[in-house]
């Protein structure tokens, strides 16, 4: 197996350990030489940094296991997504990766037409997945709990808000963890400002998010957990004229583009999860569901991650807060602190 390049040293270490511990190290490198891995985007190419993690993830896997990596961008409708999945199958895909709730309606049909292909779906699943579909979920609650602690430790007013995309059981769980984290360090915090964007484009409605954020700010909220995908930029716009309030971003590092309005982020590392899933598949796993969290490096807070120094996040100036977050993170990883 090729030596890990510096950029992916951490994930390489994990993957090599997995391969070695299962006794498949030599076989993985040999078996994967001619294999093809495809990432099918749910929409045409855009600047969504989370969707970009799909391409990054398959590239990492390809470098580690001498695979051929290809990204296909779909037209933004069911027919377009189905066409690109079928194109990947026709082009000889061994593994097909998908990100986006838009694929959910295809999970019960397309994989069954190609039982020889392993499909990997991030963050979505169905009740009875086909045996060749691996659904990956993230223990977002672990990092969201830390984000709640952070918000409560930094807030001056004690009024903390959350703006989510769509209220589902999947999205409510990390919000509940955020609230629990805030209460763990500040029991008297006001956490009554929990709102959802909803509508036809909950993850891409910056105008709605801006309006909700302005309403919160007018009521004295000084920390907002922005957990609504690309809609978050409406929250950050609302904060532009406010010198006291700040936000915690989500899914990717949103500090560099927000001029100090975002102090930290709850990050989901889809690229890491993809690499881990590919390692499991090549090692012979037949699992249809798996979850990853802090322990696997698949979720994190930007401020306490290994590359925090390059993040441009203002939380780096608050060492006492960071120390408490690191301690809580280690407690979660070691199982001493349970986050539901």
N, C-alpha and C positions, 0 to 999 in steps of 0.2 A: 504494500500500500504506500502511496506517495507520502512524502513528508508534508505535514501541514504548513501552509503558508502563514506568515505572521498575522495577517488580518483576521484569520479564522482560528487562531491558536486555541482559544478557550473552547469553542464548540468542537474543534478537532479532537481535543483531549477527551471530551465526553464521548464522542463517537468511537474513537479508537478503543476506549475502555469497554464500551458496550460490545463492540465486535470481538475484542479479545476475550471478554468474560463468557461469551457464548461459544467460543471455539471456532468462529467463522472467519477470522481475520484473513487468512490466505485465500479462502474460497470467495469472500466478498470481492476482493480486488480482481480475481480472475473472472468471476461470473458477471460482474457489472461492466466489463470492458465494452461490450457491444450494446448495452441496454440504453434505451431512450427514455428520458423523462420530460414531460411537457407540463407547462403551466398555462392554463386557459383563463384569461382575464374575463370578468363579467361584462366589461364595457371596453370601448376603444381606449387607446393609450391616453392617459391624462397625467396630472401631477399629484395624484393621490399617493402619498408616501407609504401607506399601509399596503395598498395593492401592489406597489413596487416590491414589497418584501417577498412576494411570490416568485418573481424573477430572480431575486437575490438568493432565495432558498434553494431553488433548483440548480443555480450555478454553483453554490457551495457543495451540494450533493454531487454534482457532476465532477467537480475538481477532486473531491475525496475518493470517488469510486470510478473514475474514468468513464463516466456516462456522457451521453449527448443531451444537452439541454436546449429546449426550444420554448419560446413564449408565443402564444397565439392570442390576439386581442379580438374579442367578440363585438358584434353590433349589440347595442343596448336593448335587446329584447330576447324573449325565450327562443325564437327561431335562430337568432344569431348565435346564442350560446350553445344550443344543441348542435348547430352546424360545426362549430369549432371543436367541440368534443368529438364529434364523428370524424372530423379531419385528423385529429390527433390519433384516433384509433387506426384510421386508414394509413397514416404515416408510420405505423409500427410502434406506437407508444407502449412501453412496459409499465410506466407509472404516469398517471395524470393527476395533477394537483389543481384544486379549485379554491378560491377565496371569494366570499360574498354570499349574502342571503339569497341573491337572485338565482343561485343554482339549486336551491332546495327543491323546487318543483321537478327537477330532472333526476334527482338522486335515486328514485325507485325504478327508473326506466333505462336510462343510458347504460349504467354499469352492468345491467343484466344482459345487454346485447353483446358485451365483450367480457366474458368471464375470465379470459386469460390476462386481462389488464387489471392492475391495482389502481384504484381511485382513492385519492386523499382529499378530504373536504375539511377545511378549517372553519370551526365555530358553528357549523350547522349539521344537522343529522335528521334522520327519520326514525320512526319507532322500530321498524324491522329492517335494518340496512342489509343490502345484499352482501354475501360473504366476501366479495372483492372490494368492498368500500370500507375505508378506514376513516372514521370521523374523529377529528382532533378538537378537543375543547381545552380552554385555558382556565386555570384557577385564578381568574382575574380578581376574585375576592381577596386573595392574599395581598396583592399590591394595592388594591383599593382600600383595604384596611389601613395600610401604611399611609396612603394619601389622606385618609380621614384624620389620622393622628397629626400629620403635618399641617393640615388646614387649621385644626384646632389650636395647635401650638403657636401658629403664626398670627392668627386672627386677633385683632385688637378689640373689635366690637363684640366678638362672640357670635355674630350672625354669619352663618355659613350656608351657601346655596349649592344646589346640584342642578345642572341642566343636562338631561339625558335625551336620547333620540326617540326611542319608542318603548313604551312600558310593556315589556314581556317578562316572563319568569327568568329568562336568561339574563336580561339586562337589569332586572330589579335586584338580583342577588348581589352583584358587586356594589350597588348603591347602598344596600343594607349593610354591607361590610364597611363601606366608607363611613356610614353613620356610627356603626359600632366602634370603629377606630377613633373617631372624633370624641365620642363619649368616654372612651377609655382614659383619655388624658384631660378631658374637660367636660365633666358631667352636666354642667349648667349651660352648655353651648346651645344656641338657638338653631335647630336644624329643620325648621318648618318650611323652608323655601326649597322644596323639591318639585321640579316641573319637567314635563316631557314635551318635545317638539311635535311628535306625531305627524299626521298628514301624509301626503303621497311621497314626499322626499325627506324623511326625518333626519337622514344623515347628510343631507346636502341642502339645507335651508338656512343659510346664514342670516337672512333678514328676520326670520322668526326667532332665531337664537338671540340676535341682537336686541329685539324687543323684549324678550323675557329677561335678559341680563339687565337691561336698563331699569326694568321694574324692580328687580332685586336690589340694584344699587340705590334706587330712590328710597328703599325701605331700610337702608343701613347695612346691607350685606357687604362684607369686605373680603370674603374669600369665596370663589366660585369654582366648583369642580365641573369642568367642561368635558362631558362624556358623550359627545354627539357627532363624532366623525368630523367631516368637513364643515358641518354646521358650526363647529367651535370657533371658526374665524369671525362669526358674527358676535360671539361673546367677547373675543379679544378686541373687536372694533368698539364695542360698547365701553370697554375699559380705557380706551385711549384718552379720554378727557378726565379720568378719575385718578388722582394722585395717591389715594389710600388703598384702593381695592386691587386685588390680584387674582390670578386664576391658576389652577392646576390643570394642565392639558391631559390628553389621553391618547393611547395607542402608539404614538410616535413622539419624538422630541420636537415640541412646538416652541421651544424657547428662542431659537435663533431668529425667527420671523416675527417676533412680537414685541421687540424693544422693551424687554423687562416686564411686560404685563403678565407673562407666564413665569412662575417661579420654579416649576417642576412638572413632571409628567408621570402618569401611570402608563408604562409602556408594555405593549404586547409584541413579542418578537416572533412573528410568523416565520421568518427565515430560519430561526433556530429550530422551531417546531417541525418544519419541513425536513430539515437535515436529520433530526432525531427520528422522524417517522420513516424516512428512507432507510436509515441504518437498521431500524427494527424490521422492515419489510425484507431487506436483503439478508438479514440474519434468520429469516424463516418465520417471522411472526404472522399469525393469521387473525390477529385482533381486529375487531370492527369498531372499537371505541378505545380512546386513550386520552388522558389529560396531562397537561404540563403546567408547571407553576414556577415559583421562586427557585426551588431546588434545582430544576433543570435549566434555569436561565431563560425561560420562555416568557416570564413576566418580570417586571422590575419597576423601581422608581429610578428615573434618570439620575437623580442626585446622589444615589448610592450605588450606581452601576460602575462597572470596571472602566468605562470611558467617560465618566462624569466630568473630568477635567476639561473635556473638549465640548461640553454641552451648551455653554453660554447661559446656564440657568442660575438665577440669583440665589437659589437655595444654598449654593456652595459657600456663601458668605456666613451662613448660620450654622456654625459647627456644633453647638449644643443640641440643636434640633436634629442634625444629621446623625449625631452619635446615638440619640434615642431611636431613630429610625433604623440604624444598623443593628442595634441590639434587638429590636422587635423583629426585624427581618430574620436574624439568626434564630430567634426563638421559634418562629414559624417553620423555618427550614428543618430544625431539629425536632419539631413536633411538640415543643414545650408550650407553644401558644396556638390554640386551635381557632381557625377562622372558618366560619360556615359560609 
